[in-house]
C-alpha cells in the first residue's frame, strides 16, 4: 500500500473480497482497490470511476463475466470491434 494511503475498508460478499482505500500518492487522489485473493491492485482515478457509473449495466456485467473462468455466457475474448 502506498505510504500516503488512507485507512482501508474491507468489502466482501460470497464472490469476492477487496480492500478499498484512498491513495494520495499521485497528482490527484485515486481509489485503491486490492483483491484479497490474488493481491492484484487497481488504482482508479475520478475519470475511471465516473465512467463506471455511466456504463450500461449490460456492459459492466459482460466485463465481470469475462473474469470468471469457464463461464459459458462470458463474452468471447478477442480484439474490440473496429
N, C-alpha and C positions, 0 to 999 in steps of 0.2 A: 504494500500500500504506500502511496506517496506520503512523504513526511508532512505534507500540508493537507492531508485529507481530514475531513470532519468525522466525528463518530459514526459508526456504521449501524445499519438496521438489517436484521435478517428477515428475508421474505421467503416463505416456503409454502408448498402445497403437496399434493400426492405425486406430482410430476417433476418438481424441481425445487432447488433451494439456492438462493443467491444472497450475497451480502451487498448492500447498497450504501454508498456514501457520496458526499460531495468532494471533488478533488479540485484544489485551488492551485495546482502546480503549473498550469498553462496560463495563457493570456486572459482567459475567462474561465469561470467555474465550469466544471463538467461533472456529469453524473457518472460515478464509477460503479460498475456492476460486475461482481465476480461470481462465477458459477462455482458452488461449493463442491461439486462432484469432480469436475475436471481441472478447476483452478483457472480456467480461461477468464480473461478480463476484457471488458468493453468500456471505453471512455466515450460518453455521449454528450455532445455539446447541445446548446439550445436549438440549433437548426435541425439536428437529427431528431431530437425529442419532439419538436413541433411537427416534423414530417411524419413521425409515428402516429401522432394524434390525428393527422389528416388522411392517413391511409384508409382505403376501403377495408372493411373487416375481412372480406374475401381474400384480399392481397396479404394481409397480416396472417391469416390462417394458413395460406399457402407457404409463407416464409417459415412459420413454425413447423408445419408438417414436413418440410424439406429437411429438418434436423432429426427426424425420427427414423432410425434405421428400419428398413423393411416395411414402411408404411405403404400399402398398396395404393392409397389415394394421394400420395405425395406427388407434387408436380415433377415432371421429367427434368432431369439435370441437363444442362447444356447452355450454350451461349444465349443471351437475350435476343429476342427478335429484333431485326433491323428496322 
